[in-house]
Amino acid sequence: MLTNSIDRVPIAHLPTPLESLDRLSDHLGGPRIYIKRDDQTGLATGGNKARKLEYLVAEALRGRADTLITGGAIQSNHCRQTAAAAAKYGLKAVLVLNADPPEGAVTGNLLLDRILGAEIVWASGRDMEKLMQDTAKDLWHSGARPYLVPYGGSNAMGAAGYVAAWEELAQQMDERQINFDSIMFASSSGGTHAGLVVGAKATDSDTAILGISVHLERQKLAEVVTGICNSTTELLGLDLQFQPRDIAANDNYVGGGYAVIGDKEREAMQLFGRYEGIILDPVYTGKAASGMIDLIRSGGFSRDQTVLFWHTGGITGSFGFIKELEF
Ligand SMILES: *Cc1c(COP(=O)(O)O)cnc(C)c1O
């Protein structure tokens, strides 16, 4: 394994299932579509952050931390999974959320954060990066030992989880005699994207790794992913260097922007729900799936090709968007 030299703690339910989406494939009339079910990683309802946290929590425990601090949006899946991982390993969780305290009902991931016992710091317009640093400093001064988990768990340590995920998929492809032409997924803070790119490159795969941006402009996302790729290869001792031009990213499906839900996202959620019984979330996987569906409809793949949609989770976040999701 490429990640053998790095400590991990067991958190995720692995390997996640690899399933074929026969009815959706027939409906769209394009390539055969498969799905990798990282919505089924466990850890307080699953998602891609569970794989990253296996490596991040291991590092925190090695440094004898007693508190995990991280930050994100009010419906952050990353914050919810970090709170769950902290609970599992007897650590305290402090979540800096980029919002004002809600006035109405506490729903979706925020409800789960509360159940999981996380302490919440409301940024209320303050600078997130600084507030996370200041929160860490305050904890130090009060005698705690905080470990700062980066946004989205996306540094080299977190991305190692997706290098390992690539190897898990490569074994499933091998067992089932499939070679995907393209893998598509939602890309945001870049750790998932970087891990898959490094894994594919390190194993000389010809599968295209295409991140569908959920908010960043293409060039910016490629730069972020490149940076994480290069720190990940360094961490793993791999002799590989990446440039932004090596990163495939598509920003045509950002729509109204981060967590803005439009007809395209709703249609993708309906197609996956009604043809396959699979629930997508509106912020990440709904956007990414709308991109994949559009690429298929516009003839981006031939019928004899095989593609993979990597489901990265987020379903509980849907309950934070009930008004926007009236079907
Ligand atoms: C965080 C997240 C992503 C994006 O993963 P990154 O590694 O941050 O790019 C995609 N889908 C869901 C559901 C997420 O929570």
Ligand as a Chemical Component Dictionary entry (heavy atoms), coordinates in Angstrom:
data_LIG
# 
_chem_comp.id                   LIG 
_chem_comp.type                 NON-POLYMER 
_chem_comp.pdbx_formal_charge   0 
_chem_comp.three_letter_code    LIG 
# 
loop_
_chem_comp_atom.comp_id 
_chem_comp_atom.atom_id 
_chem_comp_atom.alt_atom_id 
_chem_comp_atom.type_symbol 
_chem_comp_atom.charge 
_chem_comp_atom.model_Cartn_x 
_chem_comp_atom.model_Cartn_y 
_chem_comp_atom.model_Cartn_z 
_chem_comp_atom.pdbx_ordinal 
LIG C1 C1 C 0 -16.397 17.800 1.788  1  
LIG C2 C2 C 0 -17.287 17.177 0.789  2  
LIG C3 C3 C 0 -16.907 17.061 -0.566 3  
LIG C4 C4 C 0 -15.664 17.669 -1.123 4  
LIG O1 O1 O 0 -14.508 16.990 -0.746 5  
LIG P1 P1 P 0 -13.133 17.798 -0.697 6  
LIG O2 O2 O 0 -12.134 16.790 -0.340 7  
LIG O3 O3 O 0 -13.330 18.879 0.323  8  
LIG O4 O4 O 0 -12.912 18.415 -2.040 9  
LIG C5 C5 C 0 -17.738 16.394 -1.442 10 
LIG N1 N1 N 0 -18.905 15.878 -1.002 11 
LIG C6 C6 C 0 -19.314 15.982 0.266  12 
LIG C7 C7 C 0 -20.621 15.411 0.620  13 
LIG C8 C8 C 0 -18.524 16.633 1.213  14 
LIG O5 O5 O 0 -18.946 16.734 2.473  15 
# 
loop_
_chem_comp_bond.comp_id 
_chem_comp_bond.atom_id_1 
_chem_comp_bond.atom_id_2 
_chem_comp_bond.value_order 
_chem_comp_bond.pdbx_ordinal 
LIG C1 C2 SING 1  
LIG C2 C3 SING 2  
LIG C2 C8 DOUB 3  
LIG C3 C4 SING 4  
LIG C3 C5 DOUB 5  
LIG C4 O1 SING 6  
LIG O1 P1 SING 7  
LIG P1 O2 DOUB 8  
LIG P1 O3 SING 9  
LIG P1 O4 SING 10 
LIG C5 N1 SING 11 
LIG N1 C6 DOUB 12 
LIG C6 C7 SING 13 
LIG C6 C8 SING 14 
LIG C8 O5 SING 15 
# 
